[in-house]
Amino acid sequence: MAATTLSMVGNLRNCERRFVRMPSWMIFYSYGMKKHVAMVRDLNRSGMYFYSNLLPEVGSELAFVMRFPRWTNFGLLACKGTVLRVERPKEGAAVGVALKLSRFWALRDAASFQAVALQ
């Protein structure tokens, strides 16, 4: 498995990682506002790791809105962060993306999403 990283220095987490292993839908502002299916592996207030067909550049900034399935009772989450690592597995498999979050907040409804998208 090939991985590209910003830093090859051990574990730099400053918050406890929470394994969630949950499907989600993400809409990225810089990728044409198209819905991407993703599998969130872990998440905390300072970072996250997810699998998707998205292939961002290490060091790039991602801004997106994320929705989990209704049965989770989570609402819309707006996130912004820097890509720390991209893992490109074998052909046909999902890409793993490690992201350091700089902003992370809950949106009340779809109207809030439209307001954030215009910022």
Secondary structure, 3 states (H helix, E strand, C coil): CEEEECCCCCCCCCCCCEEEEEEEEEEEHHHCCCEEEEEEEEEECCEEEEEECCCCCCCCEEEEEEECCHHHCCCEEEEEEEEEEEEECCCCCCEEEEEEEEEEEEECCHHHHHHHHCC
